[in-house]
Amino acid sequence: MRPLVEEETKKVFAKLANYTGGSLKQLIQPLDNGDRYVLRLQKDRVYYVLLSIANLAVSIERAKLLSIGTCLGESLFPAPTGQAVLAEAQRLIPWIVGKFTKKGSFKLHITALPILAEHARYKLWVKPNGEMPLLYGSHCVKAHVGRWTDDIPEHAGIVFYNMADVPIAFGVTARSTADAKRLDPTGIVAFRQADCGEYVRDEDTLFSSG
């Protein structure tokens, strides 16, 4: 495990900024207890982890360190204690943000969804009849849009929510909100890039490294 070099950091921040906008800087601001979050690379995976935990992981041989945490999402915690448990988990547990491909490009993973949702600049709420298609990897069509943030430009990063305000996916807009109003009901308004269904569909490979 090691810190990211400058070029790697730029690639990760560029991807995140498409979803967070100006709130990107909040991801690395010092916490009240003096700790802070950092980005660390383990094999091809990029982790968003507390510096105190990253420092502890340094004592483990790189070849023997399989992971420095498991990504958790809000939908994994049952009510009514879910919010309190989630807050503590978010404080302590590292998040897999994404991975670098063999060609050196960076790809965000579904495991980054809790981070994107917390700092999302643009949001789209999906109607109940649109949840399952999205969670099976389909893009979002106009007929499935419940509501969304006003004045979203084309090709902007967007977080998908169900109507209960639970984040379920992220992607990019296919049209601006103004242009989308002129689309047919079956027209694609946003391209899905990752969804929570991957935790089931890709459970054998999602957390593997290599």
Secondary structure, 3 states (H helix, E strand, C coil): CEECCHHHHHHHHHHHHHHHHHHHHHHHCCCCCCCCEEEEEECCEEEEEEHHHHHHHCCCCHHHCCCCCCCCCHHHCCCCCHHHHHHHHHHHCCEEEEEECCCCCEEECHHHHHHHHHCCCCEEEECHHHHHHHHCCCCEEHHHEEEECCCCCCCCEEEEEECCCCEEEEEEECCCHHHHCCCCCCCEEEEEEEECCHHHHCCCCCCCCC
